[in-house]
Amino acid sequence: LILGAGGRSGGMALKKMMEHPSEIEVVGAARSAASAQKLESMGAKTVMCDLTRPESAEAAMSGIDVLVILSSAMPQLNKCKMLGVVCKKICRMEANVGEALTYEPGAFPVHIDWEGGRSAIDAAKSAGVKHVIYIGSMGGTDPNNFLNTMGNGNIVLYKRKAEMYLIGSGIPYTIIHPGGLLPHRGNTIVPGGERELLVGINDTMMNNDSKERCIPREDLAEVVTQCVLEPEVCMGKVFDVSSKDPSLGGQIWDRNLKTLLAPIADQKYDYSQPQHPILEN
């Protein structure tokens, strides 16, 4: 079951898993009839799942072996605030583009990524789900990461809080922290299957050159799919993943999950940092 199947990355993961009909019976979770119709138009099986209603979430996960959490709060550009940011820049005043982004009421990261994530994990545990694959983000060790400034939503911190809750739940897990997702916005096509993928832990790759800090959404979808296919390779692991820009060359990933994760071996991710009020309550 994929939560967030209606989004760009979730939709790509859904398509990738549908390419393995003999191995994966994939279902896309929908929060509305319109979302369900969109997924069905792709030929996908769908189920209604409202994380604000425990009985709905638990029913959606009945009989599910693997839950993939790809849902995420999505900020919107506020044009008036953006104008203010531009004016500050012109006047050489300190300004952060994140100030021009905002979330819809009730759709802030605290609601979607933390409360929704917690509800999904609780429902998965009650339904007897055997493996939860959670997709967070690189940058979780830095409270000042740009993503946290978007609409003052602290999205990476709330994702990290949900990850810690998942680890404490006792459900077998895999947690993936992708770098910047390509394309960042718009309809530009950034194909997968053309890059060397890089893995690490504890945000060490945040120091990489910008051409080694991002990953196409399609490549992320393939990593998630391989985690579903080979749980024995990834279960209990937390890892960061990015890619090399094709202009840098490198060995294109061959979809071998064991080889991909070999560089981190048995290294453990450190959740003791950062210390932040959001993570302490």
N, C-alpha and C positions, 0 to 999 in steps of 0.2 A: 504494500500500500504506500503510495507516494502522497505526502502532504505537500502542497505547493505545486501540484502537477499543472495548474493553470498558468504558472509563471514561466519565464523564459528558460531558466535552468531546469526547473521541474519538468517542463514540457519536453525538453531534450532528453532528460533521463527516462521519461515515459517512452519516448520513441525508441531509444536505445534498447530498453528492456523488451519492448515488443518485437525486437529482432531475434529474440531467443524464446520463441513460443513453447519449445519442448522442455525448456529449463526453468522459465519464469512465467508465472501467471500473474501479470501485473495489473493493478487496479489504481486508477487515479481518484483521489479524494476531491470532492467538490463541495463548496460552501453554499452554492446557489444553483438554481435551475439553469441559469445562463451559463455558468461555469461548467456544469455537467454536460450541457449541449455542445459546448466547445470541445470538450474532451471526447465526447462520443463521435464528433465529426472526424476525429483522427482515427476512429476505429477502436478506441480504447474502452475497456470496461470501467464503469464509474460507480462510486458510492457516495451518498451524501454524508458529510461529516462536519458537524458543528461543535467545535471544541469548547464553546461556552455552555454546552449541554452534555454533561458526563455520560448520560445514557445514550446519546447520539454517537459520541466518539467511541464508546466501548462497543456499541453494536457494529459500527463501521469496521472495527478491528477484529471482530469475531472470526476465527479461522485463519487469521493472518499470521504468517511466520516471521516476516521481515517488515519493519516500518522504516521508511525513509522520510526524514523531516527536512524538507527543502523550502518550507514556508518562511517568509520573512516580511517584516514591515517595509513598506516602500515609500520613501519621501517624495514629495512633489515640489516642483519649482514654484516659488511665490514671486511673480514678476515685479511686484512693488518692492519687495525686500531685496531682490536682485539689483534693482535700480539704485537702492541705497548703498549696496556693496560697491557698485561701480563708481558711485559718487565719492565714496570714501577712498577708493583706489586712486581716483583722479586727484583728490586732495592730499594724496600721500599719507592717508590715515590708515591705521591698522584695521584690516577687514578680513573676514573669513567667509568664503563662499558658502560654507555650511549654514551660515545665518540666513541665506536666501532659500533654504529648503525647509519644508514643514511636513507634518503628517496629518492625516484626517483625524478628527476626534474619534477616540476609541480604537485607533489603529496605530498608536505609537508602539515603539519596540517593547515597552513594558507590557503592553496588552498582547501583541502578536508573538514576540520572540520569547518573553518570559512566561506570562500567564498561559498563553496558548501552548507553548512548548511543554510547560509543566503539566497541563491538562492532557496533552498527547501522551506523555510519558506515563502518567497515572493510568490512563485508559489502556495503554499497551500492557502495563503490568497486570491489570485486572483481567485483560483478555488473554493473557498467557503468550504474548508475542515473544519470539525466541531471540530476536536480534534487532536492535535499533541503530540505524545509521543516521547520524546527525551531521548536517552540514552547517558549520559556523563560518568563521572568517579569520584570516591572519590579522594580526594587530591587536589581539586580545590582551597582550601583556602591557599595553600602553593606554592608559585612560585618556590621553590626549590625542589618540589617533583621530585622523580627520573624519572617519566614519561616525565617531561618537559625537562630533560637533553638528552633524546634519540635523537640523531642527531641534538641537539640544536633546536628541533622543537617546544618546548613549547606547546605540544599537549593539555594538560589539560587546559591551559589558553585559547587556541583558542576554545575549546569546551565550556568553561565557557562564553566566549564572545558571542557564538552562543545562549547559553541558555538565556542570558540577552536580546538578540535581540528578541528571541521568546516571552519572557515575555512582552516585550514592543510592540509586534505586535498586541496584542488584540485577538489573536486566543486562544481558550481554550487549556490548556496544562497540561501535566504531565511530570516531569523531574525526571529521575532515575539515581542515582550515584552508580553503583556497585563497590564493592571492587575488589581486584585482581581476574581476570577471570581464572577459572580452566578448562582445563589445560592451563598453561601459554604458552606453546609451544609444538610442536611435536604431536604425535597421541595417547598419553596416554588418556585412557578413565576415566573421572571423572563423574560418573553418578549423575543425579539429583534425587530429590525425596527421599533423604536419610538423610537430615539435617534439623536442626532448623535454620530458617532464622532470621536475626537480622536487625532492622531498626533504623535509627537515622537521625540527620541533622547536618549541619555545620562541617562535618568531625570529630565529636567526636569519631567515631569508629576507626579512624586512630591510636588511642592510645591502641586499643585492642591488645591482644596477636596475633601473626601471625596466629594461628589456628582459629582466629575469625575475620580475615580481608579479607577473600577471599570468592568467591561464584562460584559454578559450572556454566558454561555457560548454561547448560540445566535448572537450577533453575532460572537463569535470564530470559531465554526465557519464562518460565512459568509465572513469575511475569508480564512480558510484555503482555502475552496473557490474563491474568486475568484483566489487566488494560483496554484492548480492550473490554472485556466482561462486565466489571463493571465501566464504566466511571464516574458514579455518586459518586463512592467511592474515586477515585483518582484524579479527575479533579481539577486543581489549586494547586496540591501538588508537592513539591520538596523533595525528600528523598534519603538517603543513604541506601544501602542494602548489607549485607554480610551474612555469615553463620558460624555455629559452625562445626568444624571438627567432623565427626562421632565418633572419639575416645573420645570426650568430652561428649557424650550423648546428652540429650536435646530432646525436643518434635518436631518431624518431621512436617514440614509445611504441612497443609492439603489443600492448595490452596485457603484458605479463605482470600481474599484480605482485607476485613474489619478488621479481627482479626490481620492480619500482620501489618497494619498501625495504629492500635489503640494506640501503645505506643507514637506516635508522636502527636496524637490528632490534635489540630489546631495550632501547632507550625509552625512558619514561617521561611523559610530559609533566611539567611542573605547574600545578594550579595554585601554589602558595603566593604567587604574585600575579597581578598587582594587588595591594591591599586597598580596598575601596568600599565605601559604605554600601553600594549596590550589591556587592558580593558578600557582605557580612550579614545581611538580614534575611 
